[in-house]
Amino acid sequence: MALLASWGELYSVLQKYFWWVTAWIKYYRFFIKMIPTPNPPYD
């Protein structure tokens, strides 16, 4: 039972991290898309 509980905990943690990774990839791709603009603000 204890092992099962720890597995459930591990699974929830993995799900959380997976969500974080997906969100980071989405924001990173969006950021990369926004960088090559015709008029860069810091040119």
Gaussian input, Z-matrix of N, CA and C with variables (Angstrom, degrees):
# hf/3-21g

backbone

0 1
 N
 C     1     B1
 C     2     B2     1     A1
 N     3     B3     2     A2     1     D1
 C     4     B4     3     A3     2     D2
 C     5     B5     4     A4     3     D3
 N     6     B6     5     A5     4     D4
 C     7     B7     6     A6     5     D5
 C     8     B8     7     A7     6     D6
 N     9     B9     8     A8     7     D7
 C    10    B10     9     A9     8     D8
 C    11    B11    10    A10     9     D9
 N    12    B12    11    A11    10    D10
 C    13    B13    12    A12    11    D11
 C    14    B14    13    A13    12    D12
 N    15    B15    14    A14    13    D13
 C    16    B16    15    A15    14    D14
 C    17    B17    16    A16    15    D15
 N    18    B18    17    A17    16    D16
 C    19    B19    18    A18    17    D17
 C    20    B20    19    A19    18    D18
 N    21    B21    20    A20    19    D19
 C    22    B22    21    A21    20    D20
 C    23    B23    22    A22    21    D21
 N    24    B24    23    A23    22    D22
 C    25    B25    24    A24    23    D23
 C    26    B26    25    A25    24    D24
 N    27    B27    26    A26    25    D25
 C    28    B28    27    A27    26    D26
 C    29    B29    28    A28    27    D27
 N    30    B30    29    A29    28    D28
 C    31    B31    30    A30    29    D29
 C    32    B32    31    A31    30    D30
 N    33    B33    32    A32    31    D31
 C    34    B34    33    A33    32    D32
 C    35    B35    34    A34    33    D33
 N    36    B36    35    A35    34    D34
 C    37    B37    36    A36    35    D35
 C    38    B38    37    A37    36    D36
 N    39    B39    38    A38    37    D37
 C    40    B40    39    A39    38    D38
 C    41    B41    40    A40    39    D39
 N    42    B42    41    A41    40    D40
 C    43    B43    42    A42    41    D41
 C    44    B44    43    A43    42    D42
 N    45    B45    44    A44    43    D43
 C    46    B46    45    A45    44    D44
 C    47    B47    46    A46    45    D45
 N    48    B48    47    A47    46    D46
 C    49    B49    48    A48    47    D47
 C    50    B50    49    A49    48    D48
 N    51    B51    50    A50    49    D49
 C    52    B52    51    A51    50    D50
 C    53    B53    52    A52    51    D51
 N    54    B54    53    A53    52    D52
 C    55    B55    54    A54    53    D53
 C    56    B56    55    A55    54    D54
 N    57    B57    56    A56    55    D55
 C    58    B58    57    A57    56    D56
 C    59    B59    58    A58    57    D57
 N    60    B60    59    A59    58    D58
 C    61    B61    60    A60    59    D59
 C    62    B62    61    A61    60    D60
 N    63    B63    62    A62    61    D61
 C    64    B64    63    A63    62    D62
 C    65    B65    64    A64    63    D63
 N    66    B66    65    A65    64    D64
 C    67    B67    66    A66    65    D65
 C    68    B68    67    A67    66    D66
 N    69    B69    68    A68    67    D67
 C    70    B70    69    A69    68    D68
 C    71    B71    70    A70    69    D69
 N    72    B72    71    A71    70    D70
 C    73    B73    72    A72    71    D71
 C    74    B74    73    A73    72    D72
 N    75    B75    74    A74    73    D73
 C    76    B76    75    A75    74    D74
 C    77    B77    76    A76    75    D75
 N    78    B78    77    A77    76    D76
 C    79    B79    78    A78    77    D77
 C    80    B80    79    A79    78    D78
 N    81    B81    80    A80    79    D79
 C    82    B82    81    A81    80    D80
 C    83    B83    82    A82    81    D81
 N    84    B84    83    A83    82    D82
 C    85    B85    84    A84    83    D83
 C    86    B86    85    A85    84    D84
 N    87    B87    86    A86    85    D85
 C    88    B88    87    A87    86    D86
 C    89    B89    88    A88    87    D87
 N    90    B90    89    A89    88    D88
 C    91    B91    90    A90    89    D89
 C    92    B92    91    A91    90    D90
 N    93    B93    92    A92    91    D91
 C    94    B94    93    A93    92    D92
 C    95    B95    94    A94    93    D93
 N    96    B96    95    A95    94    D94
 C    97    B97    96    A96    95    D95
 C    98    B98    97    A97    96    D96
 N    99    B99    98    A98    97    D97
 C   100   B100    99    A99    98    D98
 C   101   B101   100   A100    99    D99
 N   102   B102   101   A101   100   D100
 C   103   B103   102   A102   101   D101
 C   104   B104   103   A103   102   D102
 N   105   B105   104   A104   103   D103
 C   106   B106   105   A105   104   D104
 C   107   B107   106   A106   105   D105
 N   108   B108   107   A107   106   D106
 C   109   B109   108   A108   107   D107
 C   110   B110   109   A109   108   D108
 N   111   B111   110   A110   109   D109
 C   112   B112   111   A111   110   D110
 C   113   B113   112   A112   111   D111
 N   114   B114   113   A113   112   D112
 C   115   B115   114   A114   113   D113
 C   116   B116   115   A115   114   D114
 N   117   B117   116   A116   115   D115
 C   118   B118   117   A117   116   D116
 C   119   B119   118   A118   117   D117
 N   120   B120   119   A119   118   D118
 C   121   B121   120   A120   119   D119
 C   122   B122   121   A121   120   D120
 N   123   B123   122   A122   121   D121
 C   124   B124   123   A123   122   D122
 C   125   B125   124   A124   123   D123
 N   126   B126   125   A125   124   D124
 C   127   B127   126   A126   125   D125
 C   128   B128   127   A127   126   D126

   B1=1.4685
   B2=1.5433
   B3=1.3239
   B4=1.4685
   B5=1.5322
   B6=1.3263
   B7=1.4603
   B8=1.5311
   B9=1.3315
   B10=1.4658
   B11=1.5267
   B12=1.3498
   B13=1.4653
   B14=1.5304
   B15=1.3340
   B16=1.4544
   B17=1.5375
   B18=1.3434
   B19=1.4650
   B20=1.5196
   B21=1.3394
   B22=1.4596
   B23=1.5223
   B24=1.3235
   B25=1.4634
   B26=1.5237
   B27=1.3197
   B28=1.4638
   B29=1.5237
   B30=1.3338
   B31=1.4592
   B32=1.5285
   B33=1.3450
   B34=1.4620
   B35=1.5289
   B36=1.3405
   B37=1.4633
   B38=1.5286
   B39=1.3257
   B40=1.4673
   B41=1.5231
   B42=1.3345
   B43=1.4640
   B44=1.5199
   B45=1.3398
   B46=1.4642
   B47=1.5288
   B48=1.3444
   B49=1.4570
   B50=1.5202
   B51=1.3406
   B52=1.4585
   B53=1.5173
   B54=1.3480
   B55=1.4600
   B56=1.5230
   B57=1.3247
   B58=1.4674
   B59=1.5183
   B60=1.3538
   B61=1.4661
   B62=1.5237
   B63=1.3388
   B64=1.4663
   B65=1.5171
   B66=1.3433
   B67=1.4676
   B68=1.5284
   B69=1.3409
   B70=1.4641
   B71=1.5198
   B72=1.3528
   B73=1.4677
   B74=1.5232
   B75=1.3432
   B76=1.4747
   B77=1.5238
   B78=1.3279
   B79=1.4677
   B80=1.5226
   B81=1.3421
   B82=1.4620
   B83=1.5265
   B84=1.3399
   B85=1.4586
   B86=1.5225
   B87=1.3295
   B88=1.4591
   B89=1.5257
   B90=1.3397
   B91=1.4646
   B92=1.5301
   B93=1.3307
   B94=1.4714
   B95=1.5291
   B96=1.3233
   B97=1.4632
   B98=1.5280
   B99=1.3330
   B100=1.4584
   B101=1.5335
   B102=1.3301
   B103=1.4708
   B104=1.5369
   B105=1.3494
   B106=1.4697
   B107=1.5257
   B108=1.3192
   B109=1.4604
   B110=1.5303
   B111=1.3395
   B112=1.4556
   B113=1.5318
   B114=1.3367
   B115=1.4644
   B116=1.5207
   B117=1.3479
   B118=1.4563
   B119=1.5274
   B120=1.3313
   B121=1.4675
   B122=1.5260
   B123=1.3562
   B124=1.4686
   B125=1.5249
   B126=1.3164
   B127=1.4512
   B128=1.5304
   A1=110.34
   A2=115.62
   A3=118.84
   A4=110.30
   A5=115.07
   A6=119.62
   A7=109.89
   A8=115.14
   A9=120.11
   A10=110.45
   A11=115.38
   A12=119.46
   A13=109.98
   A14=116.03
   A15=119.02
   A16=110.29
   A17=116.22
   A18=120.06
   A19=110.08
   A20=116.93
   A21=120.51
   A22=110.51
   A23=115.77
   A24=120.22
   A25=110.24
   A26=115.17
   A27=120.01
   A28=110.50
   A29=116.68
   A30=120.91
   A31=110.91
   A32=116.74
   A33=119.73
   A34=110.20
   A35=116.59
   A36=120.30
   A37=109.99
   A38=116.50
   A39=120.32
   A40=110.35
   A41=117.15
   A42=120.76
   A43=110.06
   A44=116.53
   A45=121.23
   A46=110.07
   A47=115.50
   A48=118.51
   A49=111.67
   A50=116.60
   A51=120.13
   A52=109.65
   A53=116.58
   A54=120.32
   A55=110.10
   A56=116.62
   A57=120.93
   A58=110.83
   A59=115.83
   A60=119.90
   A61=110.56
   A62=117.04
   A63=119.34
   A64=110.55
   A65=116.79
   A66=119.68
   A67=110.31
   A68=117.10
   A69=120.54
   A70=111.08
   A71=116.87
   A72=120.13
   A73=109.74
   A74=116.56
   A75=120.17
   A76=110.01
   A77=117.57
   A78=120.50
   A79=111.13
   A80=117.35
   A81=121.04
   A82=110.30
   A83=116.66
   A84=120.17
   A85=109.94
   A86=117.54
   A87=121.41
   A88=110.21
   A89=116.17
   A90=121.76
   A91=110.21
   A92=116.30
   A93=120.82
   A94=109.27
   A95=116.90
   A96=120.75
   A97=110.82
   A98=116.10
   A99=120.34
   A100=112.29
   A101=118.08
   A102=120.09
   A103=113.23
   A104=120.23
   A105=118.79
   A106=112.81
   A107=116.00
   A108=120.64
   A109=109.32
   A110=118.48
   A111=121.06
   A112=112.15
   A113=116.85
   A114=120.78
   A115=109.58
   A116=118.11
   A117=120.05
   A118=110.62
   A119=118.02
   A120=120.99
   A121=112.92
   A122=116.61
   A123=118.99
   A124=111.21
   A125=117.02
   A126=119.41
   A127=109.62
   D1=-43.95
   D2=-179.66
   D3=-62.36
   D4=-40.36
   D5=179.61
   D6=-63.23
   D7=-41.85
   D8=179.74
   D9=-62.35
   D10=-41.60
   D11=179.77
   D12=-63.07
   D13=-42.93
   D14=-179.36
   D15=-65.52
   D16=-35.74
   D17=177.00
   D18=-62.97
   D19=-42.42
   D20=178.74
   D21=-62.42
   D22=-41.57
   D23=178.20
   D24=-62.77
   D25=-46.90
   D26=179.98
   D27=-59.73
   D28=-41.72
   D29=-179.35
   D30=-63.33
   D31=-43.83
   D32=-179.92
   D33=-64.30
   D34=-40.26
   D35=178.67
   D36=-63.74
   D37=-43.61
   D38=178.63
   D39=-61.75
   D40=-41.39
   D41=178.31
   D42=-60.72
   D43=-44.07
   D44=179.60
   D45=-60.36
   D46=-48.00
   D47=-178.87
   D48=-65.25
   D49=-36.78
   D50=179.10
   D51=-63.43
   D52=-41.70
   D53=178.11
   D54=-62.15
   D55=-42.88
   D56=179.22
   D57=-60.98
   D58=-45.66
   D59=-179.49
   D60=-61.63
   D61=-44.08
   D62=179.87
   D63=-63.13
   D64=-42.78
   D65=179.45
   D66=-62.54
   D67=-43.23
   D68=179.81
   D69=-62.23
   D70=-42.61
   D71=179.38
   D72=-62.03
   D73=-43.16
   D74=179.22
   D75=-59.94
   D76=-50.86
   D77=-178.55
   D78=-64.90
   D79=-37.63
   D80=-179.78
   D81=-64.07
   D82=-45.07
   D83=179.43
   D84=-63.86
   D85=-41.20
   D86=178.32
   D87=-61.96
   D88=-42.59
   D89=179.77
   D90=-63.50
   D91=-45.05
   D92=179.27
   D93=-61.28
   D94=-39.72
   D95=179.46
   D96=-63.75
   D97=-35.67
   D98=-176.00
   D99=-79.46
   D100=-19.47
   D101=-175.72
   D102=-65.56
   D103=-52.39
   D104=-176.53
   D105=-75.48
   D106=67.46
   D107=178.46
   D108=-90.46
   D109=155.69
   D110=179.57
   D111=-62.30
   D112=-36.05
   D113=-179.75
   D114=-119.96
   D115=86.94
   D116=178.10
   D117=-65.27
   D118=134.23
   D119=-177.48
   D120=-65.01
   D121=-28.07
   D122=-176.49
   D123=-107.52
   D124=40.49
   D125=-179.74
   D126=-86.09

